[in-house]
Structures are given as C-alpha cells and as structure tokens.
C-alpha cells in the first residue's frame, strides 16, 4: 500500500463514515495486520494507526472489535511499538479504560499492554505512562487480584503484563517490598486452574523476582515460603518413604492419588528456572536442598518428556546433588567468568539448544503423523512473560 492508497483509505476510517463502508475498511485493515508485510505498510502510515485508535470508540461493536484486533496484531510486532506508544499515543487512553470496571474491551487492552511491554524499551515507556496517568502498580495488582473486578472481562492477560513489567527493577522492588505483601497475594495463582495465561503470568513474575538474590533468604523464609508454591505444580502423586516424606514441606506431603502436574511445558520450565535462581547463593542452596527439593525433581525428571524442560531439570538436579563451590565463589551471581570460558559455555549452550530443537522436531513430526494439522489463527498472542 503506497501513500496514495493510504490517503484514499483514510476517509473510510472516520467515526462519521457510513457503517457499512467503515466496516469494510476495518476488515481490510485487519487482514493487512495478519502478516509482516501488511504490518510494515500500516506502520509507515501513522494516520491510519491514529484512525484505528479513534475507531475503538465507534458505536458499532463489530468495528470496535476489528479495530482492537488490528491494534493487537500490530502490537505483536516490535517494529510497531515505538509508533504506537510515541506517535499514536494510545497508552493514556487505554490505561484509563483498563481501570473502568464496566468497559467491554478490557481484555483486548490487557493483551495490547502485554504485547507492548515485551521489549524492555517500550516496557519502560509503558511504566512511565502508568505513573503519568496515575495507574500505579498497586492498582494493577488490586485489579488483577480482585475476582470479578470487571464482569465483562476476565483480565487474565494482566498476568503476562505484570510479568513483563518485572523486567524493570522498579517493579521488582515494589513486588518485593516486605511491608506491602504484594508477592504473597500473587502466590495462590501458581495453582490457578481457570487460565493458563494468568497462571503463567504470575509464575513469570515470581521467576523474574528471583533475580533479586538479596531477597532469597526472605523469599524462602516462613514470611513468604515461596518454595512450596514453586514445587507443588511440579509434584505428582508419587509415594515417598516416611524418611523422605519428613524432608518435604507440609504442603508437599501425602499428596492425593489424582494429583496432576502443571500441564504447560513453558510454565514448568519457568518454575524450574525460579528454583534454580534461588540456588544461586549459598544460603539459598542450603534452604532449597533442606526442604527436599531433590525428591520432587527426581520424580519430575522421570515424568517429564519435553526436551528443553528436561534439560533445565537436569541442570537443577546437578546443583542439588553437587558439591558446594569453593570459597569465594558461593554467590554464583557474582562469579567473574573468564572470557575464554564464557565463550566455551556459550558454544555448549548452542550445542545443547540445537539438540533440544532436534528432539522437539522429531516429536512434532510424530504428532503431525497422528493428528490432523489445524491452521492457527492470524492474531498473534503475546508471550508469557519476558526474560531478563
């Protein structure tokens, strides 16, 4: 689409345009957002993006829905983040709507915010907009934790949004504030069965907070008792001897015969990563080992089938059964690795990743032989949580 075509299309994306013509125009735009080339064309014409934002207030619900879906698809493309946040300036509008308990399209706004906060640069811009609009983290957490806050929307994607925000040290500091008890409010959602998205968002948040190793002893203390919340989703119905059972936290003892493990492999991997982070300090390793973590991971390793999750599990088990690092290297976060060693480790990681992908490909081919292929929807979903 060139400049002339964009200019011709723009009048049809006005609130005053006939509904039938406006509907055809928004359907056309939505189709363009389904592939990378179409998104590039739209990103180059800011007036069209501004028109989409305006049409999210249209009287026609169908046009509003198409406009939101177009913006969601655009926000899944990192190239659109700067135009949407800096040029179109949609954040002030959407942040205000998010807090409206009667707003019909709050779920779409949660998805947009989750997409826009995936990259660190725009995540910081989103955080700044929240401060400017008076939408603090406390309010976001309150909305997230209030069942039925908006009876027209589930708000599950506030979970990944919150996880993405924990890229920023300011967010981690807020969640780990010992006086606010924010983290304790999030812990029950590690077992939330109503939504994989919400559950994964919370576990991603907890995983990112575990990067703050100065808080590890507090996280593992009775004040928070984080470890059982991370281990329980990975625990199955296996029976342990009385001696082994006594090593486990109470919440992990005598689990029922129908106990199921976390079904989402990405979430299982994040749980393992969180526990792994808690072992990066000497005191953390001692507390994690002391609470029978190896027993849970031993049985989990027998059960797990996903290659990348298995690899993460094996690394954690090596830490749990291995010897303590030599004096001066107890805090793994502060160990200085020589450049040549780091390069060798990176090569090993690349080899391991290639092997994992090969195993996953073999598994996918077996699945394709057993099940019919189903074409995925065009709308791109946001990731569950960002890596640091």
TITIPA-450529 format. One line per 5 residues: their letters; for each residue x, y, z of C-alpha. Coordinates in Angstrom, 2 decimals, padded with zeros to 5 digits. Each point is the difference from the previous one (the first is absolute). Example, Ala and Ser with C-alpha at 12.3 -4.5 7.8 and 13.67 -1.06 7.14 Angstrom:
// TITIPA-450529
as	012.30 -004.50 007.80  001.37 003.44 -000.66
//
This chain:
// TITIPA-450529
xxxxx	000.00 000.00 000.00  001.53 003.30 -001.13  -000.63 003.53 001.30  -002.79 000.65 -002.52  -001.88 -003.18 000.95
xxxxx	000.36 000.83 003.70  -001.36 003.49 -000.65  -002.99 -001.44 -001.85  -000.70 -002.50 002.79  000.20 002.49 002.86
xxxxx	-003.44 001.68 -000.50  -001.68 -003.40 000.40  001.53 -000.33 003.49  -001.89 002.93 001.48  -002.67 -000.07 002.69
xxxxx	-002.34 001.86 -002.40  000.37 -002.48 -002.87  -002.95 -002.23 -000.95  000.15 -003.14 002.18  000.08 -002.44 -002.94
xxxxx	002.92 001.77 -001.68  001.78 000.42 003.30  -000.45 -003.70 000.74  001.53 -001.00 -003.33  002.94 002.31 000.63
xxxxx	000.72 -001.40 003.47  -000.28 -003.56 -001.32  002.55 000.88 -002.68  002.36 001.48 002.61  -000.42 -003.08 002.21
xxxxx	000.99 -002.18 -002.94  003.14 002.06 -000.55  001.09 -000.53 003.61  000.01 -003.76 -000.49  003.46 -000.06 -001.60
xxxxx	003.30 001.84 000.40  -000.19 001.82 -003.36  -003.45 001.39 000.76  001.11 001.17 003.44  002.99 001.78 -001.52
xxxxx	-002.30 001.86 -002.37  -002.26 001.16 002.84  002.90 000.99 002.27  001.19 002.32 -002.77  -003.32 001.90 000.02
xxxxx	-000.59 001.43 003.46  -003.32 001.61 -000.98  -001.47 -003.47 -000.51  001.20 -001.06 003.45  -001.51 003.10 001.57
xxxxx	-003.25 -000.74 -001.81  -000.05 -003.51 001.46  000.40 001.45 003.48  -002.91 002.38 -000.65  -002.18 -002.86 -001.25
xxxxx	000.39 -001.85 003.30  -002.67 002.49 001.14  -002.38 -000.69 -002.91  -003.68 -000.71 000.61  000.25 -003.32 -001.88
xxxxx	001.33 -002.82 002.17  001.15 -001.89 -003.11  002.11 002.96 -001.14  001.39 000.50 003.50  000.92 -003.70 000.21
xxxxx	001.76 000.06 -003.38  001.88 003.15 000.99  001.21 -001.56 003.24  001.02 -003.22 -001.75  001.95 001.99 -002.58
xxxxx	001.83 001.87 002.75  000.72 -003.27 001.83  001.53 -001.50 -003.13  002.06 003.13 -000.54  001.17 000.02 003.61
xxxxx	001.29 -003.57 -000.41  002.58 001.45 -002.41  002.87 001.77 001.84  000.38 002.38 -002.96  -003.40 001.48 000.87
xxxxx	000.73 000.66 003.68  001.63 003.39 -000.39  -002.61 001.39 -002.47  -002.90 -001.23 002.14  001.35 001.34 003.29
xxxxx	001.86 003.14 -001.10  -001.87 001.18 -003.11  -003.54 -001.33 000.32  000.15 000.39 003.81  -002.51 -002.71 000.79
xxxxx	001.28 -000.72 003.52  -001.84 002.82 001.86  -003.29 -000.99 -001.63  000.33 -003.72 000.66  001.34 000.27 003.54
xxxxx	-003.07 002.00 001.04  -002.33 -002.48 -001.67  001.75 -002.90 001.72  -001.14 001.21 003.42  -003.66 000.39 -001.06
xxxxx	-001.78 -003.01 001.57  -002.76 000.22 -002.63  002.18 000.30 -003.11  -000.88 -002.63 -002.62  003.43 -000.34 -001.59
xxxxx	002.24 -000.11 003.05  001.36 -003.41 -001.02  001.18 001.42 -003.32  001.75 002.83 001.85  001.73 -002.50 002.31
xxxxx	001.26 -001.90 -003.05  001.23 003.21 -001.63  001.84 001.07 003.14  001.53 -003.45 000.33  001.28 000.17 -003.59
xxxxx	001.32 003.54 000.33  001.89 -000.79 003.20  001.93 -002.95 -001.40  002.97 002.06 -001.18  001.92 001.75 002.78
xxxxx	000.01 003.42 -001.67  -003.75 000.19 -000.51  -000.57 -001.75 003.32  001.63 002.99 001.66  -002.15 002.34 -002.09
xxxxx	-003.11 -001.86 001.14  001.18 000.25 003.61  000.57 003.74 -000.37  -003.46 000.45 -001.50  -001.48 -001.86 002.97
xxxxx	001.64 002.49 002.37  -001.14 002.96 -002.10  -003.60 -001.24 -000.13  -000.18 -000.91 003.68  -000.30 -003.72 -000.74
xxxxx	002.43 -001.33 002.58  001.21 -003.55 000.43  -002.08 -000.27 003.16  -003.16 000.63 -002.02  000.98 -002.51 -002.70
xxxxx	000.62 -002.67 002.64  -003.28 000.86 001.73  -001.93 -000.35 -003.26  001.79 -003.25 -000.82  -000.71 -001.54 003.41
xxxxx	-003.62 001.15 000.24  -002.25 -002.79 -001.25  -002.71 001.43 -002.25  001.48 003.51 -000.08  -001.40 000.30 -003.52
xxxxx	-002.95 -002.31 -000.57  000.41 000.44 -003.77  003.66 -001.02 -000.14  002.24 -002.67 001.57  003.11 002.24 000.11
xxxxx	002.21 -003.10 -000.16  002.58 001.78 -002.17  000.80 002.31 002.89  002.12 -002.96 001.13  002.44 000.12 -002.95
xxxxx	-000.13 003.81 000.16  001.12 -000.08 003.62  002.67 -002.56 -000.86  001.33 002.22 -002.77  000.12 002.98 002.34
xxxxx	002.28 -001.94 002.34  002.75 000.47 -002.57  000.35 003.36 001.71  001.73 000.25 003.39  -002.67 002.47 001.16
xxxxx	-002.71 -002.63 -000.42  002.01 -002.71 001.72  000.71 002.37 002.88  -003.73 000.71 000.35  -001.02 -003.67 -000.06
xxxxx	002.77 -000.97 002.42  -000.82 002.78 002.47  -000.33 -001.84 003.31  -002.56 002.44 001.37  -002.43 -000.17 -002.95
xxxxx	-000.42 -003.82 -000.14  -000.57 000.19 -003.77  001.90 -003.19 -000.76  -002.00 -001.95 002.57  -003.22 001.05 -001.77
xxxxx	001.27 -001.47 -003.26  001.11 -003.38 001.34  -003.40 -001.78 -000.11  -000.17 000.55 -003.76  002.81 -002.52 -000.56
xxxxx	-002.80 -002.59 000.31  -002.69 002.02 -001.82  -001.82 -002.49 -002.23  -002.27 002.49 -001.75  002.64 001.39 -002.37
xxxxx	003.42 -001.11 -001.18  000.69 003.61 -001.01  -000.64 001.37 003.50  001.87 -002.83 001.68  002.98 000.35 -002.34
xxxxx	000.08 003.75 000.46  000.25 -000.33 003.77  002.69 -002.68 -000.19  001.95 002.17 -002.45  -000.29 002.85 002.50
xxxxx	001.30 -002.19 002.83  002.84 -001.29 -002.19  001.11 003.55 -000.86  -000.14 001.05 003.64  002.37 -002.86 000.83
xxxxx	002.72 001.88 -001.89  000.21 002.22 003.10  002.31 -002.34 001.89  000.21 002.34 002.99  -003.62 -000.98 000.71
xxxxx	000.49 -003.76 -000.26  000.20 -000.67 003.71  -003.21 001.98 000.58  -001.76 -001.77 -002.90  000.90 -003.38 001.47
xxxxx	-000.90 001.00 003.57  -003.33 -000.66 001.72  -001.00 003.60 -000.76  -000.46 -000.94 -003.68  000.74 -003.73 -000.26
xxxxx	000.36 000.22 -003.78  001.57 -003.40 -000.64  -003.12 -002.19 000.57  -001.95 002.20 -002.43  002.67 -000.64 -002.65
xxxxx	000.34 -003.73 000.69  -003.66 -000.97 000.43  -000.88 000.45 -003.72  002.89 -002.34 -000.85  -000.95 -002.63 002.58
xxxxx	-001.95 -003.10 -000.94  -001.81 -002.76 001.90  003.13 -002.03 000.70  000.41 -001.54 003.43  003.11 000.60 002.09
xxxxx	001.43 -001.88 002.94  -000.69 001.42 003.44  003.59 001.20 000.23  -000.25 001.82 -003.32  -003.45 001.37 000.80
xxxxx	001.31 001.65 003.16  002.45 002.03 -002.12  -002.79 001.59 -002.03  -001.97 003.14 000.92  -003.46 -000.81 001.39
xxxxx	-001.73 001.17 -003.17  001.90 -002.63 -002.00  -000.62 -002.95 002.31  -002.58 -002.74 -000.64  -001.33 001.43 -003.24
xxxxx	-003.15 -001.69 -001.38  000.14 -002.79 -002.56  -001.61 002.23 -002.64  002.55 002.81 000.41  000.84 001.41 -003.44
xxxxx	003.14 001.86 -001.00  000.02 003.34 -001.81  -001.14 -000.74 -003.55  001.71 002.90 -001.78  003.69 -000.70 -000.81
xxxxx	000.95 003.69 -000.15  -001.36 000.49 003.50  001.79 -003.11 001.25  003.26 001.38 -001.36  -000.57 003.38 001.70
xxxxx	-000.64 -001.79 003.31  003.31 -001.84 -000.32  001.79 003.23 -000.94  -001.41 001.72 003.08  001.25 -002.77 002.29
xxxxx	003.35 000.04 -001.80  000.33 003.73 000.67  -000.68 -000.60 003.69  003.05 -002.30 000.11  002.37 002.71 -001.22
xxxxx	001.01 000.96 003.55  001.48 -002.27 002.68  -002.82 000.61 002.45  -002.60 -000.47 -002.74  001.52 -003.33 -001.07
xxxxx	-000.01 -001.20 003.59  -003.68 000.85 000.51  -001.08 -001.44 -003.36  001.87 -003.26 000.62  -001.22 -000.18 003.60
xxxxx	-003.65 -000.01 -001.09  000.20 -003.15 -002.08  000.07 001.66 -003.40  002.08 -002.83 -001.45  -002.73 -002.54 000.77
xxxxx	-002.58 001.98 -001.96  002.34 000.61 -002.91  001.11 -003.65 -000.07  -003.56 -001.17 -000.58  -000.70 002.91 -002.33
xxxxx	002.99 -001.02 -002.15  -001.45 -003.50 -000.40  -003.29 001.50 -001.19  001.10 002.92 -002.21  000.12 -000.54 -003.78
xxxxx	000.76 003.47 -001.43  003.72 000.20 -000.92  000.57 003.63 001.04  -001.81 -000.47 003.33  001.97 -003.20 000.62
xxxxx	003.25 001.87 -000.66  -000.94 002.70 002.52  -001.00 -002.66 002.52  003.33 -001.80 -000.38  001.95 003.21 000.59
xxxxx	-001.94 000.61 003.22  000.55 -003.57 001.18  003.74 000.40 -000.60  -000.02 003.00 002.34  -002.07 -001.84 002.61
xxxxx	002.27 -003.07 000.14  003.30 001.73 -000.79  002.70 001.22 002.34  000.08 003.56 001.25  002.12 002.48 -002.02
xxxxx	003.40 000.85 001.40  000.47 002.88 002.43  -000.58 003.38 -001.61  -002.31 -001.39 -002.68  -003.04 -000.78 002.15
xxxxx	-002.12 002.73 -001.62  -000.32 -001.16 -003.60  -001.40 003.40 -001.06  003.27 001.70 000.86  002.45 -002.53 -001.45
xxxxx	002.20 001.56 -002.70  000.29 -002.41 -002.94  003.09 000.39 -002.24  -000.80 000.91 -003.59  001.37 -003.22 -001.47
xxxxx	-002.05 -002.10 002.44  -003.11 002.03 -000.73  000.44 -000.60 -003.74  000.33 -003.74 000.59  -003.14 000.02 002.15
xxxxx	-001.88 001.90 -002.70  001.06 -002.60 -002.56  -001.19 -002.78 002.29  -003.32 001.79 000.47  -000.39 000.33 -003.77
xxxxx	000.74 -003.71 -000.48  -002.49 -000.89 002.71  -002.64 002.27 -001.53  000.52 -001.59 -003.42  -000.39 -003.46 001.50
xxxxx	-003.19 001.06 001.80  -001.46 001.43 -003.21  000.85 -003.21 -001.85  -001.82 -002.06 002.63  -002.98 002.39 -000.06
xxxxx	-000.13 -000.24 -003.81  -000.07 -003.78 000.21  -002.84 000.22 002.50  -001.92 002.47 -002.18  000.31 -002.30 -003.01
xxxxx	-001.42 -002.86 002.02  -002.91 002.21 001.10  -000.70 001.13 -003.56  -000.17 -003.63 -001.08  -002.57 -000.73 002.70
xxxxx	-002.16 003.17 -000.09  -001.41 002.15 -002.80  001.64 003.38 -000.47  -002.13 002.93 001.17  000.82 003.44 -001.36
xxxxx	000.72 002.48 002.81  -001.95 003.28 000.22  001.56 003.09 -001.55  -000.01 001.96 003.23  003.37 -000.24 001.71
xxxxx	-000.08 -000.72 003.70  002.36 001.74 002.44  002.75 -001.98 001.68  -000.44 -001.10 003.63  002.46 002.12 001.71
xxx	003.31 001.49 -001.11  003.46 -001.29 000.67  002.51 002.25 001.63
//
